Amino acid sequence: MRYGREHAAGLKVEPLVRVRGQPVCAPALVKAGLRRPEDLPREVLIHVTTQPRAWPAWLQQVGLPNLAPRGHLWLDSVPAMLEAAEHGLGVAIAIAPLIKARPGFGKRLVAPFAFEAAPSETIYLISRTEQARDRRIAAVRRWIADAVARAS
């Protein structure tokens, strides 16, 4: 599976799910008054180093491209980023609709805003062209597609 598309010879690239950025945080931040994107200047934005454009892209879509938050926290992995958000360290950008499948979503981690950004990326299933008809790959493809459908 790949986030975003790279063209490479010899690979079959199949779109799996269109995704969008979704701000998420601990419920305590919502209780403290985080209700609208315009409330973000008093928060820390949590970033993952592999997706440096996630927050700028989302802020552009919501009409706040020059928003200056209280601070920034950069982490090296998506699980670390989401855990920091669960612990109330700030607001992270998760991948929707897949974030809904995370254990504790809706309890330890919530989406504070009603605004939904437009889908901006696609997650692709990649296989070697010569193996594309392999029934084992087809079984994995079906299993992943079913899991994504349940999360959506």
N, C-alpha and C positions, 0 to 999 in steps of 0.2 A: 504494500500500500504506500502511496505517496501523496503528500499534501502539495498541491500545485502540480503543474505538468511540465515535465522535461521531455523533449523529443529525443528519442534514442533509437537508432536502427536496431532491428531485431527484437523489439519489445511490442507486445500488444498492450495498449493503454485503454482501459475501460472506465468511464466515469462511474463512481459509486454513489456519491452524495454531494450535493451543493451545500456549502457551509457558510456561516457568517459569524462575525464577532459578537459576543454576548458578554457584557459586563456582569461580573458575579462578585459577591462579597459575603461576609458573615452577617447574619440577621441583626447583630448588635449595631452595625453601621446604619442599617435602615431605621432601627429604633431611635438612633441618635439624629435622624433627620435627612439621611440620604434618600431622596425621593425622585429627583430629576437630574438629568445630565448637568444642568447648571449648578448643582450642588457639589460637583467634583473638585472645584478649586481647594476645598478644605480637606481633601483626601490624598492619600499616597496612591499613585498608580503603580501596579505591579506588572512587570514585563517579563517575558521570557526571551533570552538572548537570540534564539533562533527565529523569532518573529518580531523584529524591531519595528515594523510598520503597523502592527496590529492596533495599538492605541491611536497613532496619528490617523490611520484610515477610518477608524470608528468615529473619532472626534470630527473628522471632516464630514462624514455622512450626517452627523447629528447637528452640524452647523456651528461647531465650536473649535475650529482649527487652531486657534491661538490660546486655548485654555492653558493656564499655568496652575498645575496642582501643587499641593503642599510639599510633595516630594515624589521621588521615583525609587522603586526597588527593583533591581534587575536580578533574575535568577536563571540558572542554566537548564532547567527542565520544567516541563508542563506540570508534572506532579508536585514539584516544589512550589511552583507558582500558585497552584490551586490550594495547597495546604496552607501557604501563607495567607491567602484570602480567607480560608476557613477560620484561621486563628485571629482574624480581625486586623491584620497588618496593613490592609488597604483593599483596593478594588482591582481585580484581574480581568483580562479579556479571555473568555473561554470560547471553545468552538461549539456553536449551536448548529444543529440540534443534539449533537453527541453528548454535551454536558449533562443532559437530562438523565443519562444512564449512570452517572457517577453515584456511587453509594453516598447517601447523605444529602443529595441535591434536594432542595426544598426545605431542609432542616438546618444543616451546618453551613450550607452554601446556597445563596438565593440570588435571583436576578432582580436588582433593585428598580429597574426602569421598565416601563411598558414599551418604549421605543424598540423596534426590531430593525436592525440594519439590513440592507439588501444583501443577498448572498454575494460573496466576493471571491471565493475560491472553491475548488472542487477537490475531493479526495478521490484518487484513482486507484484501481486495482491493476497491478502490472504483472505480466507474465511474459516469458520468452515466446516469441511467435511460434516456434516449432513445438511448444508444449501447450499451446492455447486450447487444443482439443482434448487434452489429457483429462480423463474423468475425475481424477483426484483433484486437479486444479478446479474443475467445474464444481466439485463438492465443496471445496473451500470457498469458492466464489459465492455459492448459494448460502452457505453458513454465514459469511460476512454480510451479504445483502440482507438476510433475515434479521441479523443482529442490528444492523443500521436501521432497518424499517421499524423494529421495536423501539429503538431509541428516539425515533423522529416524532 
